[in-house]
Structures are given as C-alpha cells and as structure tokens.
C-alpha cells in the first residue's frame, strides 16, 4: 500500500468513526405538557380515603405512567382544568407547568430541576372529593436529558453536567444549559416543555443532538 | 516604548475595540402576542361601513399602532377572543398567531416571514358588525430583527440575511435562522413570539446579541 493509499484509508476510517459517534448522539425528544405528581396523602385528599392512582397508560420512562385521575389547577388569575396526574405517588406533591401556564394562572413558578421544590410557587389543586393548597411545589422544569449509566460513560458525560443541544429545522437553535440526568435504567430521552416544543417545532417524533459537553 | 509595552498597548486597544463592537450589537427584544393586520375592506366588514381603525397606543416601530378594535379568531377546534388589531390598514389581511395558538384553534399556520401569505392557513375573524373568513393569511411569523440601513451597513449585514443570536440566562440558547429585515427608518428590535419568549424567559426589557453573520 502506498503512502497515499494509506492516508486515504486512514482518513476514511476516521471520518466513518466520527460520523458514527455523532450518529450515536441522536436523542429522541419527549414533550411534557403540564402535569402533577401527587403524594399519597394528597391523592386521598383529592380523590377520597384509601384512593389509589389508576394506570391509564405507561410512559416511556420505566415504571412511570399517566393516570386516569385529573385535577384542576387554580391560581390567583386563572384556572386550568383536566390536568394529568402522573404515577406512581411521590414523597412530595410536585406541579409542573409551562411559563405560559404560569402567566394564565397567575402563578410565578421558578425554573427548577425536578425535585428541587424549596420555596417554589404556591397553587391550589382541586379534585372530585376535595382540594389541597400547596405552600410550595409548583415549578417550570428545566429541560434535561435522561441517560442511563452506560450511555453516559460511553459519551463521557456525568450526572448533572450541562451540555448544548442542536435543534435542526426552520426554527433551528442551540439549547445551552441542558442538564444531563444519569440513572441506571432510564430510557434515553430529552424532555422539553410545551413552550420549548412550540418555539422549536419539535415534537415527540423529533431527534436532537448533543454538540458540546461542559461549556 | 519597549516591544513588550508596545504589544501590551496594542493588545489592550484590540480588546477594547472588540468589546465595543460586541457591545454595539446588543439588540432590544420585542415580544409579539397574537394580532391581526386588516385590509380596509375587512375593517368595514367587521366594524361597519366607513369604519376606521382607532389608535389606542403607538408601537415602537414608526407609524405602527395598537388599535382599540379587537376581533375573535375562530378555527375548527377553538376560539380566541379579544385579539388585538394593529394599524395602519394593509393591502391584505394578515393574522399572526403562535404555534400554541394554532393548536388551540385547530389552525395549521405555517412559519413565514411577514407578508408571505400565499397558501397560508384559513381562519374566520368575527367583529361586532360582521365576520370574514380568509382563505389564506394566517401565519406564525419567523423571528426577525428590524434594523435600519445605517446599522446594517455598519454591522456588515444585508436585508434578509440569516444570523445567529445569543440569549443569556437560565434558559440560555442560540437562535439560528434569524432573519435581518433592513429598512430606512425602523427601530432596532428583535421580534419573537410568545412561545419563544416563554421558552427563553425573554421579555420586552431583555437584550440579545448577534453572534454570527451568515451561517
């Protein structure tokens, strides 16, 4: 093999490898509409003593499901009816809304990672049996990528690392400040909310790509 | 002056120049909510024979104003009431909604530059005197920067050129595909819609920065 041929062969192999590794970084998108996670105590206040959440449909993440149960959100300026409850029950009730919902409801929900609820916004939930007024628990969830331990290791990413993500199309953009959430058995998926989906024209059949690691 | 001092002086001058030119590229943001531009013919159908638009409040762009007149938008799946009319009248009626509004109304409005209405979506407008059903004219307006001829020349940008724009903050991102619209006497302003404002947490007091010219 001549030097020229050798160089051509190596170049081709490197290009193929780069294309493959970029291809591997394609991430399916999941769009989150407003929803509520409830504690067992709040399930019973809203739906009755000893009530349990009923699985209506499995979600893509393992053990997570959409419930048949729905609630009404009430803020100082408005109401949103028929808001989905997601199961299973959690230790603390968490209400996830979009910034647009917050304006409609009159609820100033801060942008947070899921579970980070200290001093977040107050809201009232109404169910068929009773109501619950939360002192805190209402947030706009920061966009994030669920990634299992194996993918994170192979891609050289760590839990809570911030990455940038390329969105293609007529409303193409680069999301900075995307949080990577690594856990053992989750499904690879980038979660954005309705405002972000509308602003990018991304949907549940879309893909995005990580383009940088730590900024 | 020693070589070392000379290099330090030149370096400082170059850094100052770069900082200044970047500083110059700060652009105020204007958030567009859903609104309607009407032809005189449609003004009369909706508000009565010989009706004229009434200036309620000037907009930041010269000669543009919010009207006292409001209309109801009706689509196949929903209704949005009290939608602002903007003046002055135009040759052709144009309805600007967000992607989120389109879902609520059941109107599949394409992403377009203002004025590009061929084969865009149908909608019905209802006013106090009558209604108008448009065969086309409903769009989601592509984000864009209004820039006067002098600024465009100084920044080396051309009409309809696409640039990228940096948005800072907790929902920081880079908008690609931002259209520059150059005209003689407009006010420098980047226009985004409500979905884009919610997805970035930008408001009317925010600033963004052009970071690249042609992609």
Interface residues (C-beta under 8 A of the other chain):
Chain A: X98 X99 X100 X103 X111 X142 X143 X170 X171 X172 X173 X174 X175 X176 X177 X194 X195 X196 X198 X199 X200 X201
Chain B: X98 X99 X100 X103 X111 X142 X143 X170 X171 X172 X173 X174 X175 X176 X177 X194 X195 X196 X198 X199 X200 X201
